[in-house]
């Protein structure tokens, strides 16, 4: 085991260092530029197809071939909305200062198009299983689109390992710590209850997980947003200064006078970019497995749900967490991670704030575990043809039980290593198949424009309604 941890520490610097982080940013930049920054110029379009569609029946419609669009994005959000939104943001602020949040925004802006591309490719190359249910993921477009079966198997194997590490053990340990600090519960009790709940949900596969996520994710997200809103209202006099700090320290203007600006800026960039990617998972290819299980048949429209996922996860949830921490003034306490987040809410709600953080961390982490169980199962299904699924579910539940009593410092190195092993083959496909993504987007926008023209009788009027800004040429 010590040898395995040592290998993980050695590989982490390369597999989850600046080379991979830069590649993830370049992938998003490439797609953003070539699409005319679709995530910005067509914000009205993708918001109408996602956020506003939640009020209709089409987003909630599921069938025998797959889950509903709402269930798919809820499962994807369950995988990305986790401890990173609470603990990860606090860690980014501690490591990189307020400026790290600016670089987290940049990574999210570019990541919107990365995850859009992943989802479009996943939808295009997904397959039906023996029951007619849709199955997809990066391994399928690596094999069928990039024609590289060995990269597909590497991704699938890394996905299984990551599901047990980052997607399970790290989350379970966070839940045990949260309940131990907030309610005094023993790790043994927490682990026992957690493993039983996980196995019960996992037995129903992606469909049961999607139904649980559909109810769990919106509720916990709304509750957390309300709590953050109260904190910001109580410390509203400091909000302007907090926002100013994010922008001023993103480029280390004050530190530059002392000659340390470059170092501090790089530290802020590294903390913000790495934590941003960690929380929204853009570039890993993991959420593709949730999105491609939908009965929706439009790759581009499902890709818009991917953009919506990053928007909610990073631009909304992480931003509110950061503003709460900065405006409350708890950065001066010198605390880090979960303790810093706990102190933030304690400053607003008293001892009830610590309980709130404990419950929030537990719910977010549990949702992440549900989604990653499905991701790991999808990777194993690809490798084994469906054999060993029940054994994997038992292993997943058992790993959660034992992780509650472990010291996971070294496990995080392995988690980062497995993330890198997923990201590298996935990014290769995103780069080399980007032309196919842009072709799908071009055809969709042309069709959407024609519908607008027919409906309104005016090309100029249609242009105004389907884009915030002037139409950019997609190359």
Secondary structure, 3 states (H helix, E strand, C coil): CHHHHHHHHHHHHHHCCHHHHHHHHHHHHHHHHHCCCHHHHCHHHHHHHCCHHHHCCHHHCCECCEECHHHHHHHHHHHHCCHHHCHHHHHHHHHHCCHHHHHHHHHHHHHHHHHHHHHHHHHHHCEECCCCCEECCHHHHHHHCCCCHHHHHHHHHHHHHHHHHHHHHHHHHHHHHHHHHHHCCCHHHHHHHHHHHHHHHHCCHHHHHHHHHHHHHHHHHHHHHHHHHHHHHHCHHHHHHHHHHHHHHHCCHHHHHCCCHHHHHHHHHHHHHHHHHHHHCCCCCCCHHHHCCECCCCHHHHHHHHHHHHHHHHHHHHHHHHHHHHHHCHHHHCCCHHHHHHHHHHHHHCHHHHHHHHHHHHHHHHHHHHHHHHHHHHHHHHHHCCCCHHHHHHHHHHHHHHHCCCCCHHHHHHHHHHHHHHHHHHHHHHHHCHHHHHHHHHHHHHHHHHHHHHHHCCHHHHHHHHCCCCCCCCC
